[in-house]
Amino acid sequence: MKNYIEAIERISLCPNFEQGELDIDSLVSDLNLSEEMITVLKSKDSSQMESILGSQHKIVCMLVPAKDDDDNEDESEDDKSDEEQSESSSLVAVSF
Amino acid sequence: MTNTTEGSLVCVGTGIQIGAQLTPVARRCIEEADVVFMSVSTHIMEEWVSSMNSDVRNLQSYYEKGLPRNKTYKSMVDVVVHEVECGKKVCLALYGHPGMFAIVAHKAIEKTREIGFKARMEPGISAEDCLIADLGLDPGTCGIQQFEATQFMLYQRLIDPSAYLLLWQIGVAGDLTLTSRTPNKKSLSILLELLFEIYPESHQVVLYEARTTPLTQSRVEYLSLNELSKAQLHDYTTLVIPPCEVMKKNTDIEKRLKLIFT
């Protein structure tokens, strides 16, 4: 996996990869990549790369759309029972 | 007052595309940290970040199925700040720009400073930066307004139809439970109702997803607004709505300015 990452990183840093002007063989010759991976890189087969390296999107959401009127109220939720927390989880106000 | 122990926090961004958009200073921060917490977009990017430091901890496991994301974010902040309190030099590495739609970084910095430790953020390359490059937009031309899609729906915003409008996380627009990763047709139709108050149904818009590896292409899909409900949407899809009106000059202000500068 480490060598695959290194190959992707090297290709990422080559602006002419898009134009097909990159000699993939020489760029990754020292990395001992499998024939399958080299073929994937040459053909820019992203779906095959996904299956080999796992480049499917993970959850990256990291914001909340609305704010509580009172942040302290939310803080006090830490002391609630699981049941109460479950009820409050569908509230519109979602800041912490 | 700054705490006398060595603990500190720096928040960095990995950029969107693996290998290409990590700034030199961000890489240095990751390499030199005692512990790195990461939340990035793909497994391959996780492996990439992990290759830069021997103690990289993945925050992805905090996204428990069914757990509201605000609870998830709070847990993430707590675990990051705890390591700072233990005297560690902590790096929080997030996908894109660490401060762009990333409440965890902002909260972690705030909390770290509150308890007397040093905390800072290094800028990174965000999805917005990629969008500007891929679509050839210039915020200086007619302006860009941008909102998280659900927030856009929940609050009464004043939208300028002569500027671009970007709606982030369009694929989870209207999800008040903060648990979904897939679109809800009913909430999407409410969003469309709101947009049709401003834009014609036939208005051309763009669905955008920045590419994450050099082997993939960014998604730049043109469609009309009324086709949105049939489109494939993800939680990382951005809706780009170009202006539907030309900018109107404020002639009164222009006259007053001319009096000053002529």
Interface residues (C-beta under 8 A of the other chain):
Chain A: M1 K2 Y4 I5 I8 E9 R10 I11 S12 L13 C14 F17 E18 V40 L41 K44 D45 S46 M49 L53 G54 S55 Q56 H57 K58 I59 V60 C61 M62 L63 V64 P65 A66 S89 S90 L91 V92 V94 S95 F96
Chain B: Q17 I18 G19 A20 S39 V40 S41 T42 H43 I44 M45 E47 W48 S51 Q60 Y63 L67 P68 R69 N70 K71 Y73 K74 L94 Y95 G96 F101 A102 I103 V104 A105 K107 E148 A149 T150 Q151 L154 Y155 Q169 V172 L176 T177 L178 R181 T212 T213 P214 L215 T216 Q217 H234 D235 Y236
